[in-house]
Amino acid sequence: MTAAQNFDQALPAALAVLKQRFPAVSPLTTIVRDAFGLLTVVLPDSALAEASDWDELADRLDAELGRYSPGVRRVLLRTSDLIDEDAICASSDRIRLPDQTNTWLLDRLQTNQDWLRRPLSASPPLPTAIAFSIKGGVGRTTALALWAWHLARQGKKVVVVDLDLEAPGLAGVLLDEDRMPDFGVVDWLIETLSGDADSFPLSECLGECALAESTPGRIRVLPAFGKRTKNYINKLGRVFMPVFSNDDEARLLGFAERLQRLLVQIKRLDDTPDAVLLDSRAGLHDISSAAITRLAAEVFMFARDDYQGWQAYVLLFDHLRHAPSIEWGMPDDDLRWRLKMVAAQVEPAAAARQRFVDRSYETWLALYDAEGDDAGVLGSATARLFEQGEDGPHQPLLVDFDPRVRSFDLSQKDKLPEWELVKHTFGDFFTGATRRLFPADADGEDSP
């Protein structure tokens, strides 16, 4: 064997050494990969009988891992060597390696750890939807803003939140300068770093949207920043810091936990909202991972029909398939049932729509259960998916391409676009998204 020369070769090299040493049945094994990609193998104390056997295996691992070994004294550890065995061998961040019965990987990531974590609760504090896209410029924010208008026309009270913190834009779509609140999401996240979510009034971060004034509903906007926000970049560099809760449990609160606390605070507002719509940051980012996998929300994944976008979704789905919330046979609480593709800016021709459907399905094969794959994490759920018909995750909600959308001004009630044009372009998305968020009354009629 040749020593691993790169990141991708290191883990297979370690598994090959372990397979040679334990050819029949492997002991319960946890492989820890640190932030630099260095690997440490942790075995039960009973895995090897003699001290010389431990030394020999450590030498082999060190040699085969090459620069991805932390050194011969750290590349192989007994569970008794660990300061906290449960923190390693029972960590909720462990994933079972494909085609391995007793071997687990614990990845120590600096970012994006939340993609492979379970939801914080079975459901969010109130109906919550997330608009996400791998790439920007697909019309995600506009579609979310117009959906809020649709919901307000049905009498719903909605809070729309800008989580695209590195490229904030939702306020510019929905609020004119006079309606901007004093503060925004970043201010709330900073002022509540103490762990006390009641320490900063959320009411100072909300602006009333003119879109809803002629409807029976209400739209409040929680922008990324407000009129009195200062030091935005300095604050942005701190919003992902984990903090300890100020209750008796003193729990560590990461970004996902703090987002969930934000949802709780939104639910406690006067005139309790019926729903929260979150405009997530584009790309494979901590904001996206926390929102998509941890909040148990409905997630709408926007994409245009282009090669780069589909390839990026394949990378994401290939990673997500290892998440513990992705289970064999897709049970009712499986993460995939909360995900829904949106065909953004698709040409209205039948051929273009069918091409998007076909490419969406091809892309989702990276995350769907493989036929007969009963040995790994995933199994056959193809029949159940097709029983769902249009409700299947890969079956897209359609947003037609219309160049007139670019000129929409939603911040001033005297410049709003004609509703019939909005409904013609976004109607399929409105209907499908509303049905997922409010299954009981999704067919409600718009007010005049």
C-alpha positions in Angstrom: 0.0 0.0 0.0 1.1 3.6 -0.6 0.7 6.2 2.0 -2.3 8.5 1.6 -1.4 11.5 -0.5 -4.6 13.6 -0.1 -7.7 14.0 2.0 -9.8 11.6 -0.1 -7.3 8.8 0.2 -6.8 8.9 4.0 -10.1 7.4 5.2 -10.0 4.4 2.7 -6.4 3.8 3.7 -7.3 3.6 7.4 -10.2 1.3 6.6 -8.0 -1.0 4.5 -5.5 -1.4 7.4 -8.4 -2.2 9.8 -9.8 -4.7 7.3 -6.5 -6.5 7.2 -6.2 -6.6 11.0 -9.8 -7.6 11.5 -10.8 -9.6 8.4 -13.8 -11.3 9.9 -15.7 -9.1 12.3 -14.4 -5.7 13.2 -14.7 -4.4 16.7 -16.8 -1.3 17.4 -14.7 1.4 15.8 -14.8 5.2 15.8 -12.6 7.2 13.5 -12.2 10.8 14.5 -11.2 13.2 11.6 -10.0 16.5 13.0 -10.3 20.0 11.5 -7.1 19.4 9.5 -8.2 16.0 8.2 -5.9 14.0 10.5 -7.4 10.6 11.5 -7.4 8.9 14.9 -8.8 5.4 15.3 -10.5 4.5 18.6 -11.0 0.9 19.5 -12.3 -0.9 22.6 -9.7 -1.9 25.1 -10.5 -5.5 24.4 -10.0 -5.2 20.6 -6.4 -6.4 20.8 -5.0 -8.8 23.4 -1.3 -7.8 23.6 0.4 -4.4 23.9 2.6 -5.4 20.9 -0.5 -5.8 18.8 -1.6 -2.2 19.6 1.9 -1.0 18.7 2.0 -2.9 15.4 -1.4 -1.6 14.4 -0.5 2.0 15.3 2.7 1.7 13.2 0.7 0.4 10.2 -1.9 3.2 10.5 0.8 5.9 10.9 2.6 4.6 7.8 -0.4 4.3 5.6 -2.0 7.6 6.5 1.2 9.5 5.9 0.7 13.2 6.5 -2.9 12.5 7.5 -1.7 10.7 10.6 -1.5 12.8 13.8 1.6 10.7 14.8 2.1 7.1 16.0 1.2 7.9 19.6 -2.2 9.5 18.6 -3.2 7.6 15.5 -4.6 4.7 17.6 -6.3 5.0 21.0 -8.1 2.7 23.4 -11.4 4.0 24.7 -9.8 4.1 28.1 -7.4 6.7 26.8 -10.3 9.1 26.2 -11.1 11.9 28.7 -14.8 11.5 27.9 -15.7 8.3 26.1 -19.3 9.2 25.4 -18.3 12.5 23.8 -16.5 10.4 21.1 -18.0 7.0 20.9 -21.6 8.0 21.6 -21.6 11.4 19.9 -24.7 12.4 18.0 -22.4 13.7 15.3 -21.1 10.3 14.4 -22.2 8.7 11.1 -22.0 5.1 10.2 -19.7 4.6 7.3 -21.3 3.1 4.2 -20.7 -0.7 3.8 -19.4 -0.8 7.4 -21.3 -2.6 10.2 -19.3 -1.4 13.3 -17.3 1.5 12.0 -18.3 5.2 12.6 -16.8 8.5 11.5 -16.8 11.6 13.7 -15.9 14.6 11.6 -14.7 17.7 13.5 -15.8 20.4 11.0 -15.2 24.1 11.5 -18.3 24.9 9.5 -21.4 23.1 8.1 -21.6 20.7 11.0 -25.4 21.0 11.1 -26.1 19.3 7.8 -25.8 15.9 9.4 -27.6 16.7 12.7 -31.1 15.8 13.6 -33.9 18.5 14.0 -34.1 20.2 17.3 -37.8 19.2 17.7 -40.4 17.3 15.8 -42.0 20.5 14.5 -41.2 24.2 14.7 -42.9 26.5 17.2 -45.2 27.7 14.5 -45.6 26.9 10.8 -42.2 27.8 9.2 -41.0 27.7 5.6 -37.4 28.2 4.3 -36.5 29.5 0.8 -33.1 28.1 -0.2 -31.0 28.0 -3.3 -27.5 26.8 -4.1 -26.8 29.8 -6.3 -28.0 33.4 -6.1 -30.0 35.2 -8.8 -32.7 32.6 -9.2 -35.5 34.8 -7.9 -35.8 33.1 -4.5 -36.3 36.3 -2.5 -38.9 37.7 -4.9 -40.8 34.5 -4.9 -40.8 34.4 -1.1 -42.0 38.0 -0.8 -44.8 37.5 -3.3 -45.8 34.3 -1.5 -46.1 36.4 1.7 -48.5 38.7 -0.2 -50.5 35.6 -1.4 -50.8 34.4 2.2 -51.9 37.9 3.4 -54.6 37.9 0.7 -55.8 34.7 2.3 -56.0 36.4 5.7 -52.7 35.0 7.1 -50.4 37.0 9.4 -46.9 36.4 8.3 -43.4 37.3 9.5 -40.7 37.3 6.8 -37.1 37.0 8.0 -34.0 37.9 6.1 -31.3 35.2 6.9 -29.2 36.1 3.9 -26.9 38.0 6.3 -23.9 38.2 4.0 -26.0 39.7 1.2 -29.1 41.2 2.8 -31.8 42.2 0.4 -35.2 41.3 1.6 -35.8 44.7 3.2 -35.0 46.4 -0.1 -37.8 44.3 -1.7 -40.5 44.7 0.9 -39.8 47.9 2.9 -39.3 51.5 1.9 -37.0 53.6 3.9 -39.8 55.0 6.1 -40.9 51.5 7.2 -37.5 50.2 8.1 -37.3 49.2 11.8 -34.6 50.4 14.1 -32.8 47.1 14.2 -32.6 43.7 12.5 -31.8 40.0 12.9 -28.0 40.6 13.4 -28.7 43.0 16.2 -31.1 40.5 17.9 -28.5 37.7 17.6 -25.8 39.9 19.1 -27.8 41.3 21.9 -29.0 37.8 22.9 -25.5 36.3 23.0 -25.9 36.2 26.8 -28.3 33.3 26.2 -31.2 35.5 27.4 -33.6 35.7 24.4 -35.8 38.1 26.3 -33.0 40.7 26.7 -33.7 42.5 23.5 -37.3 43.3 22.3 -38.0 41.8 18.9 -40.6 44.4 18.3 -37.8 46.9 17.6 -36.6 44.7 14.7 -39.9 44.5 12.8 -41.2 46.7 9.9 -44.8 46.7 8.6 -45.0 45.9 4.9 -47.2 47.9 2.6 -48.1 44.8 0.6 -50.6 43.7 3.2 -52.4 47.0 3.8 -55.2 46.2 1.3 -55.5 42.6 2.5 -57.2 40.9 5.5 -53.8 39.6 6.6 -50.6 41.2 7.8 -46.9 41.1 6.8 -44.1 42.0 9.1 -40.5 42.0 8.0 -37.5 41.2 10.1 -34.6 42.5 8.0 -30.9 41.7 8.4 -30.3 45.2 9.8 -32.3 48.4 10.7 -32.0 52.1 10.5 -30.0 52.3 13.8 -27.8 49.3 13.2 -24.1 50.1 13.5 -21.0 47.9 13.2 -22.8 45.4 11.0 -19.6 43.6 9.8 -18.3 43.4 13.4 -21.6 41.9 14.5 -21.7 39.5 11.6 -18.4 38.1 12.6 -19.9 37.1 16.0 -23.4 35.8 15.2 -22.2 32.2 14.8 -20.5 32.0 18.2 -22.0 29.3 20.5 -23.2 30.5 23.9 -24.4 28.8 27.0 -28.0 29.1 28.0 -28.7 31.1 31.2 -31.0 28.4 32.6 -30.2 25.7 35.1 -29.1 23.3 32.4 -26.5 25.7 31.0 -26.8 24.1 27.6 -24.5 25.1 24.7 -26.6 27.0 22.1 -25.3 26.9 18.5 -26.6 29.0 15.7 -29.5 26.5 15.0 -30.6 26.6 18.7 -30.6 30.4 18.6 -32.7 30.4 15.4 -35.2 28.2 17.1 -35.3 30.7 20.0 -35.9 33.4 17.5 -38.9 31.4 16.2 -40.2 31.1 19.8 -39.9 34.9 20.2 -41.8 35.5 17.0 -44.6 33.2 18.2 -44.8 35.4 21.4 -45.4 38.6 19.5 -48.6 40.5 19.9 -51.0 39.5 17.2 -49.4 36.1 17.0 -48.3 35.3 13.4 -49.7 32.3 11.5 -46.4 31.6 9.8 -42.7 32.5 9.5 -41.0 32.6 6.1 -37.2 32.5 6.2 -35.1 33.7 3.3 -32.0 31.6 3.8 -28.5 32.5 2.6 -27.6 30.9 -0.8 -25.0 28.2 -1.0 -23.6 25.6 1.3 -23.3 27.7 4.4 -23.8 27.4 8.2 -27.0 29.5 7.9 -28.4 27.1 5.3 -27.4 24.0 7.2 -28.9 25.2 10.5 -32.2 26.3 8.9 -32.7 23.3 6.6 -31.9 20.4 8.8 -32.5 21.6 12.4 -35.7 23.6 12.4 -38.1 20.9 11.1 -39.4 23.5 8.7 -40.7 23.1 5.1 -37.8 23.8 2.8 -38.2 25.0 -0.8 -35.1 24.4 -2.8 -34.9 26.8 -5.8 -32.9 26.0 -8.9 -32.6 27.0 -12.5 -32.1 24.4 -15.1 -28.3 24.8 -15.5 -25.5 22.3 -15.2 -23.6 24.1 -12.4 -26.7 24.3 -10.1 -27.6 20.6 -10.6 -24.0 19.5 -9.9 -24.0 21.6 -6.6 -27.2 19.9 -5.5 -25.7 16.5 -6.2 -22.8 17.4 -3.9 -25.2 18.5 -1.2 -27.4 15.4 -1.5 -24.4 13.1 -1.5 -23.5 14.6 1.9 -27.0 14.6 3.2 -27.6 10.9 2.5 -25.4 10.2 5.6 -27.6 12.3 7.9 -29.3 10.3 10.7 -32.6 12.0 9.7 -32.3 10.2 6.3 -33.6 6.7 7.0 -34.2 3.5 5.1 -37.6 3.5 3.4 -38.3 7.2 4.1 -40.5 7.1 7.2 -42.9 9.9 7.8 -40.4 11.9 9.8 -37.7 11.6 7.2 -36.0 14.9 6.3 -36.6 14.3 2.6 -40.4 14.7 3.0 -39.8 18.3 4.2 -37.8 19.2 1.1 -39.4 20.4 -2.1 -37.8 21.4 -5.4 -38.8 24.7 -7.1 -38.2 25.2 -10.8 -37.1 28.9 -10.9 -37.5 31.0 -14.0 -38.5 28.0 -16.1 -39.7 28.6 -19.7 -43.4 27.9 -19.8 -43.1 25.5 -22.8 -44.0 21.9 -22.0 -40.7 20.5 -23.2 -38.7 22.9 -20.9 -40.9 21.9 -17.9 -40.5 18.2 -18.5 -36.7 18.6 -19.0 -36.6 20.3 -15.5 -38.6 17.4 -14.0 -36.3 14.8 -15.5 -33.1 16.5 -14.4 -34.5 17.1 -10.9 -35.2 13.4 -10.6 -31.7 12.5 -11.9 -30.3 14.8 -9.3 -32.4 13.5 -6.4 -31.2 9.9 -7.1 -28.1 10.9 -5.1 -30.5 11.2 -2.1 -33.2 8.7 -2.9 -33.0 5.1 -1.7 -31.3 2.8 -4.1 -33.2 -0.3 -5.2 -32.2 -3.3 -3.1 -29.7 -1.3 -1.0 -30.7 -3.1 2.2 -27.1 -3.3 3.4 -26.5 0.4 3.9 -28.3 3.4 5.4 -30.6 3.7 2.4 -33.2 1.3 1.1 -35.8 1.1 -1.6 -38.5 3.8 -1.2 -39.0 4.4 -5.0 -42.5 2.9 -5.1 -43.6 5.0 -2.2 -42.2 8.1 -3.9 -44.1 7.5 -7.0 -47.3 6.9 -5.0 -46.9 10.5 -3.8 -47.1 11.8 -7.4 -46.6 15.5 -7.5 -45.9 15.6 -3.7 -42.6 13.8 -4.2 -39.6 16.0 -3.2 -38.1 16.0 -6.7 -41.4 17.0 -8.4 -40.9 20.8 -8.8 -43.3 23.6 -8.0 -43.1 25.9 -11.1 -42.2 29.5 -11.3 -42.5 30.7 -14.9 -39.9 33.0 -16.5 -41.2 36.5 -17.1 -38.9 39.4 -17.6 -41.5 41.8 -16.2 -40.8 40.4 -12.7 -37.5 42.2 -12.5 -39.3 45.5 -12.4 -41.7 44.6 -9.6 -41.7 47.2 -6.7 -43.3 45.6 -3.6 -42.3 48.3 -1.1 -44.9 50.9 -2.1 -48.6 50.2 -2.3 -49.2 52.6 -5.2 -46.6 50.7 -7.4 -47.6 47.1 -6.8 -47.8 44.8 -9.9 -51.1 43.6 -11.1 -52.1 40.5 -9.1 -53.2 38.6 -12.1 -49.6 38.8 -13.5 -48.2 37.7 -10.2 -50.6 34.8 -10.0 -50.0 33.7 -13.6 -46.2 33.6 -13.0 -46.0 32.2 -9.4 -49.4 30.5 -9.0 -48.2 26.9 -9.1 -45.6 27.8 -6.4 -48.1 29.6 -4.3 -50.6 26.7 -4.4 -48.0 24.0 -3.7 -46.1 25.9 -1.0 -49.3 26.9 0.8 -50.6 23.3 0.7 -47.4 22.1 2.4 -47.4 24.9 5.1 -51.2 24.9 5.7 -52.5 21.5 4.6 -55.9 22.1 6.1 -56.8 25.3 4.2 -54.4 25.5 1.3 -57.2 26.1 -1.2 -58.4 29.3 0.4 -59.3 32.0 -2.1 -57.5 35.3 -2.4 -59.3 38.4 -1.3 -60.0 41.0 -4.0 
